[in-house]
Amino acid sequence: MPAFLRRLDDEPDLNSVIACKMLAYTWVRTIELRHMRWDELDGDRWLIPAARMKRERDHLVPLSRQALALLAEMRSRAFPGCAYVFPHPDRPDKPASENLVLAMIARVGYHRRMTGHGWHSIASTWANEHGYSPDAVERQLSHAPDDKIRAAYNRAEYLPLRRQMMQDWADWLDSRKNEAQAGEG
């Protein structure tokens, strides 16, 4: 993973790089990210509407400082009046293609070794190994509890814990990349 993160810095397609990093920092699915709209963002939170979610319920995503910095970069590059954070390069009225991240992953040499959705597994493993509440981890991944009765009654968002978890995760990712770069010098 550190080598992959370092390799992203050499990729000239900044939109693809930012999209891949946003997948890492938010744990969302690629389709949710590609359809991200500016009007869904409120401060350090992103509310993905139920209509775009696999489980068909709104999903609130706390945003780390790193994710907010990437969004500020995308805002500075945005087409005037464009609703999408990641618009199609030729049609700003449409979201980016599903190849936005996959093609970039192949270009940097990680075809069949990494996918946009691969961040789910890496992040979940990290969070569980670092002792975060399984409920908070699963809510961040937008998963419903296996226990149908618990799922019906537990509407907790675990937002304070998820906010801390996402910031700790983003800091950890950055530290892995920084340590790998220091080892090269």
N, C-alpha and C positions, 0 to 999 in steps of 0.2 A: 503493500500500500504506500509506503513512503516514496518508493521509486515512481509509482503511478502519479502521485501528487506532484512530484518534481517535474515529471514529464509534461504535465498540463501547462507548466510555465513556458514551455517551448512551442506550444500550439498557437498559430496565428489567428485562428477563428475564435475571437474573444467571447462571442455570444455562446458558443458551444462550451467553452471552458467555464464560463460563469454558470451556465445551466447545470453542468455536471457538479460543480461545487455546491450549487443550491440544492441539488438532490442529496448531496452528502450532509449538508448543514440542516436540512429540514426533514429528511426521511420520508418524503412523499413519493408517490408513483410518478413515473415520467409523464404520463398523460395529464396528471393534475398540474405538474409544473409547466408543461407546454401551454396549457390553457390559462395560466395565471394572469389575472387582470389587475390593473392598478387600483381599481375601485374595491378590491377585496382586501387591500392592505390598510391597516389602522395602527399606526405607531409601530410597536414591536410584535404585532400579531397579524396573521393571515387567516382569514376565514374563507375556507373553500366551501362553496355551496353544495348542498346535498345532491343536486342533480348531476354533479361531476364526480361524486364519490362512489366507489365500489359498493359500499354498505348503505348508500342512499340516505346519509344523514350528514348534516353540516360537520365540518372538521376544522377545529381551531388549532393553528400551528404557531407556537411561540418562536420568535426569530432571534437568533443570537446576534451579537454585535457584528460578527463576520458576515452573516446573511444580510443584515441591514446595509453593510458597506457594499456588498455586491449589488443590492437593489439600487443603491445610490448611483453606482456606476452604470447600471442599465438605464436608469432615469436620465442620466446625462447623455446617453446615446439614443434615446427614444425618438421615434417618429412623432412629430407634432400631432396631437389628437388621437394617437394610437391607444387602443384599450388594452392591448396585450403587452405583458412584460417581455415575452419572447415571441415576437411576431415572425411570420414567414418573411424572409428577406425580400421577396418579390411582390408579396401581397400583404401589406401591413394590416389589412382588415381580417386576416386569418392568423391562427396560431402557427408556430413553427412546426415543422414536420417531425414525425416520430424518429427520423434519422438525425435530428439535431445532436443528440448525445451519442448514439450508437456509432455513427460514422466517425465522429471525433475519437471515440475509444479505439476504433480500428486503426485510425491514422497514427495514433500514438503507440501502437504495437500491442494492444491488449484485447484484440479480437478473441472471443471465446474464453477469455480469462476474467473479464469484467463486463458488467452491464449497468445501465442506469439503476435498475432495480436491485443490483448487487449491494448498494449501500444499505438497504434494509437489513440484510443478513449481518453485514459488518457492524453496523450501529447497534443492532439488537444484541449481538454477542458482547460488544463492548459494554453496553449498559447493564446487562445481566451480570457480567463478570465484575463490574464495579459496584454491585450491590443496590442498584436502583430498583424501586418497586416494580415487580412484574406488571402490575395494573397500569402504572404510568408508562412503562415501555410499550405495552400493547395499545394503550390509548394514543400514544404518539404515532404508532404505526397504523392507526385507524383500524385496528382489529377489534372485533367484538369478543367478549368472553365466551369460552366454550360452553359454560353453564348457562343455559337459556333463561333460567329463572333469575340468575344473577344479572345477566345482560338486560333483562326486562326492568329490573329495579335499580341497578347501579348506573346512575347518570353522571357520576363524578367525572370531571375533566382533569383533575390532578394538575391544574395549571401551574401553581407555584413550583411544584416538584419537577414538572416537565420543563419549565422555563430554566431552572437551574441545571437540569440534566442536559438540555440542549446547549447551554453555554459551556458547561464542562466538556461536552463532546467536541464542540467547535474548537475550544482551547487545546484539547488533547490532539485533535487532528493537526492543528497548526504546529504543535510541539513535535509531533512525529516527523513532519516535513522539515522543520527547522533543525532537528537533530541529525537527520539524514544529510542535509546540506552542510552542516558543520563538519560532518565526517568526511565530506568530499574535499574540503578546503585545505 
